[in-house]
Amino acid sequence: MREPRWFQWVRGVGLCLLTLFTVIPLYVMVTTSVKPLADVQDTFQWLPSALTLEPYVDMWSTVRLADYFVNSAVVSLGAAAFSVLIALFAAYAISRYRFRGRDAFRFTVLSTQMFPGILFLLPLYLIYATVGQATGIVLQGSHIGLIITYLTFSLPFSIWMLVSYFDSIPVDLDEAAYIDGAGPVQTLWRVVIPAAKPGIAAVSIYAFMTAWGETLFASIMTDSDSTTLAIGLRDYSTQSTVYWNEVMSASLVVSIPVVLGFLALQRYLVQGLTAGAVK
């Protein structure tokens, strides 16, 4: 069917506006990161009057950016690894086995996605404090405490996503593996997981990105030794000065791991998110 000319114009204008809406903030971030501080504090200019790479050098000494980077990497990679590992076994059990309480478990997991995350902030804080007093295990302000916190967000979504993906994998593959003498764990490891790489990649990226940019829980659950990047960027603001050019340069640098991971796994991510959409 031939599209009317007015529709083509409206579509073109709409796409251009959406592109500008997306690109302009990134342009302002990039140009601000290469401006001298005096230019940034002056009236905003679309084109920099001078270019400098000093913000990319000074940002490492103005605040403890390297320490924040390590903390974010440990927490995000830990949350992603545990989320994928636990979700694999849980999703495989839900997808392949019928047991008592299966539907109740699925509903409970899904129901956690209905509530805003801030509702869990105070209960988690009290639980961590109680565990610390009773056992001496310090969760408040530790990496493992923040990893457990992020699992409460990423794990339910990961389980549901992998269940949908496992359902799209023929059960005949499992039965063929059983006939060859494989057990449930061997079947999961050697048959199901290789066939579910796109779904696993999508879950990994989701869990990593959820932890990498989270600020609400990180602002409460961390201390000076476990501060993450999302919280550490506030240190570029002092009572007298805000180092906007260093904030922008640091924001660009800390985005690199997420962008590289997304580009590397983009093919698997699209397949994983669309798995089971059309059957």
HELIX and SHEET records of a PDB file:
HELIX    1   1 ARG A    5  SER A   33  1                                  29    
HELIX    2   2 LEU A   37  GLN A   41  1                                   5    
HELIX    3   3 GLU A   54  THR A   62  1                                   9    
HELIX    4   4 LEU A   65  ARG A   96  1                                  32    
HELIX    5   5 ARG A  102  SER A  111  1                                  10    
HELIX    6   6 THR A  112  MET A  114  5                                   3    
HELIX    7   7 GLY A  117  PHE A  120  5                                   4    
HELIX    8   8 LEU A  121  THR A  135  1                                  15    
HELIX    9   9 HIS A  143  ASP A  167  1                                  25    
HELIX   10  10 VAL A  171  ILE A  179  1                                   9    
HELIX   11  11 PRO A  184  THR A  187  1                                   4    
HELIX   12  12 LEU A  188  VAL A  192  3                                   5    
HELIX   13  13 ILE A  193  ALA A  195  1                                   3    
HELIX   14  14 LYS A  197  TRP A  212  1                                  16    
HELIX   15  15 LEU A  216  MET A  221  1                                   6    
HELIX   16  16 LEU A  229  GLY A  232  1                                   4    
HELIX   17  17 LEU A  233  TYR A  236  5                                   4    
HELIX   18  18 TRP A  244  ALA A  264  1                                  21    
HELIX   19  19 GLN A  266  THR A  274  1                                   9    
END                                                                             
